[in-house]
Amino acid sequence: MHIVVCIKQVPDSGQIRVHPVTNTIMRQGVPTIINPYDLFALEEALRLKDKLGATVTVLTMGPPTAADSLRKALTFGADRAVLLTDRYFAGSDTLATSFALSMALKKVAEEFGKPEIIFTGKQTIDGDTAQVGPGIAKRLDYNQLTYISRIVETDLDGGTIRVERRAEGGLQVLETKLPVLITMLEASNEMRRGSIENALIAARADVVTWNAQAVGIEDLTKCGLRGSPTIVKKVFAPTARTEKAQIVEAEGKADARAAALVEAIFAKAPAVESDLLENAAQHYV
Amino acid sequence: MGEFNKPFDAIVVGAGPSGNAAAYTMAKEGLNVLQIERGEYAGSKNVQGAILYADALEKIIPEFRDEAPLERHVIEQRMWTMDDRSHTGMHYRSDDFNEEKPNRYTILRAQFDKWFSSKVKEAGALVLYETTVTELVRDLSGKVIGVRTDRQGSPIMANVVVLAEGVNGLVGQRSGLRDELAPDTVALAVKEMHFLPRETIEARFNLSGNEGVVIEAMGTITKGMTGTGFLYTNEESISVGIGCIVSDFAETDVTPNELLEAFKNHPSIKPLLADSECKEYAAHLIPEGGYKAIPQLTGAGWIVVGDAGQFVNAVHREGSNLAMTTGRVAAETVVSLTRKREEMTAANLAAYQKRLAQSFVMKDLKKYKGIPELLHKNKGNFFGTYPKLLSQAMQTWFRVDGIDKVSKEKAIFRNFRETRTLWGMMGDAFRVVRAWR
């Protein structure tokens, strides 16, 4: 079995600051990490590899420095790393990204065998769109399973997979035919620590590097900023709330304390009192 | 799997200045080198003031100025003796330091170490991050033949292990190569990074372009403890910090944080930091025991470099240059033995110590071997009484108040004599001169 995990190198959002004057994100000097949601996808792929035997390829699109994230993925136990990098890809939105990645995935299929499963994280922490995974599935005509919390069973002979999907109001158990694209939910597993052998392999490994031409992209207008219909109209930093939480101190029995609390709320927001009284008048009189 | 069993020519433990210097030097000479660093990347765990002394790095990477992330080159050194409200300064500023190849730079270690590590990889060494060496592996004769890490799997073998593990030196300690650090030979330093626009820094410190200023301070700022404070100008930030001997902290119950807050709020320091934003804080140990605290440096299959070998000249605030130099010299020793196909025995590796003895590293540490103890034993006088007396003398001297100068001189001398007796002062002077020679 061949599994591809699509990962993204993102700035460590815990260390990003917004420039107070220009409102732009200050990326300079901010360390990069593998998108945390992608680690759940990678670990799930490695678990399938342990259980069923598989080759795991990690794929990313990004600047040449994204090779660091790929190398890190190799230390966890992935077998092969592919970097898709080209200045034509700069400024890609989700449409252009899923196009470029799907072309790279076709090339991966040609070179290393067609992947039965493509994993991604549910979304990235820098874009938060959750669109690239489904975009790839659509372009490659793969079935798609999004927001997956658990893989129940993989039947390679029958060519099916059964998973649990977290949905509003409950848990769905879904089964579909391979090949499939799965986007993994957070907390679905815990990333392992790679062995010393994995670490040595990763340090020695060559990252397969492809540009637009190498993956057969002829129409460059589909790439990067030119291929991206999304327009960022405005970036702004949310202003910090100025009001502070108020602690109401009261003694006595529960009723008395509740009354003191209600009084404090009414004093602060008279509209709440009048609304409540009006409501009560309509319903209880 | 056969590949993993083939021993490396050398394993370097740690990717700080000494480890990078050693790994780079050996890899560049064609040795098969593995470097193991516990941090997520080189520099992620490393803390320093930080001043880079060009000479030591130049001997390893001559063209470093073209690529290394450097902040400002130092053109001015201010040495301050402080009491609670004043400082007496000796400043040296020279346009000669605006030279084609400047002598000292301020740097940010997280960026600098990352660059140095990239050079190590370019030179051909294999570098593992996020991996901690837990212990040394020995053969039956006791010779060190490899290391074990915190990752699952077999030990990794090498002809020699270069221990560049830093001040704590846990691997060496655990393996019985040296004792635990004595609390009176190690300082705990804390620092903060304060961001300011570069124009503000340049206006505030009278600088232009990439010129930089260094302030080293001593006196009542350490509240009677043995230690110093510092303030360095970076490109768009200021590093400010203070450190004291660990056993002094334990005695006085003063916390490093209190000390740094007081230093930052000192009337001589506060205006220099005005309107800045603190974006980073860090703490680190500095080995300050000097010559007498140097542990055993070589044995069968192992060699110690950098802070792990206590290579810090506390008097001159030099450490990273000693680290890089010891790393380079150790590497050169290993390279020459490898070339001659000689074994990494204790006797052969001892050549490293002979080389060091001829270098500034050992000569300087030997010269100041009495200083750490002297300062520590007389800390009350050197870090309290004398700075106060000096401030009072300066104030008496410069205040114009209708008192004649002869009376002022007498008052100053009386103040010194009453506070510290003539014999006491002469004794201190004698001891300093003797320790300095």
Interface residues (C-beta under 8 A of the other chain):
Chain A: G29 P31 T75 R193 G194 S195 I196 E197 N198 A199 L200 A203 R204
Chain B: M1 F4 L34 E40 Y41 Q111 L126 V127 L128 E130 T131 T149 R151 Q152 G153 S154 I156
